[in-house]
Amino acid sequence: MPPTLVMPGSSDLYFTLEDAAWEAQRMPRARCQPLVSQWGHCTGAPGRNSQDSRVVLEACRQLLAR
């Protein structure tokens, strides 16, 4: 099974950090890496916030390099 990265937004009230961490603990080879942002449910949305996009792309690059 390939590695999995779960990246919940730290301020997302719909898909909460706590729920994402719980889910990641139950998936083989998964880890939870919160995306710290004030954008709530829109955290990490493409084109919304350039800093969020850089963090997501770097996390993907590292995951795929494994």
N, C-alpha and C positions, 0 to 999 in steps of 0.2 A: 504494500500500500504506500502511495507517495506521501510525503510530509504535507501537513495542512497548517496553514496560518490563519487564525481567526483574529480579525482586527476590528473590534467594536469601537465605536466612537465613545470617548469617555463621558460625554454629556448627552448621549442618546437616551431618551426616556422611553423609547418604544422597544428597541433591542438593547437591553441594558448590559453593562459591563459584567455584572454578576451572572446574568444568564449565559452570556457568551463564555465566560470562564468555566461555568458548570458544564456546558456543552463540550468545550475543548478537552476537559479532563476525561471525558468519556469517549473520545475519538482516538484511535491508535495514531501515534506519531503526530499529534496536534499540539500546538501551543497557542496561547492567547497573548497577543501583543496589542494592548489598547492604543488607539490613535488619539492622543491628547488634543482636544479641540473644543472650542466653544460653539461649534456649528450644530450641535444636537444631532438629530436624525440625518441631517445633510452632510455630516462629517465625511470627508473623503470623496464627495461627489466630484466627478471630473469637471474641471474648469471653474469650480466654485471658490477654491482657496488654493493658491499655488504651493503654500507650505505643506498642507495636507497631501497634495498630489505628490510632492517630492518624497515625503515620508512613505507613502504607499508604494511608490515605484521602487524605492530603495529596498523596502521589505520584500517586494516581489523578486527583485534582482538577487538578493541574498538567498531567498528560498529556492530559486531555480538554480543557483550555483552549487547547491548541495549535491 
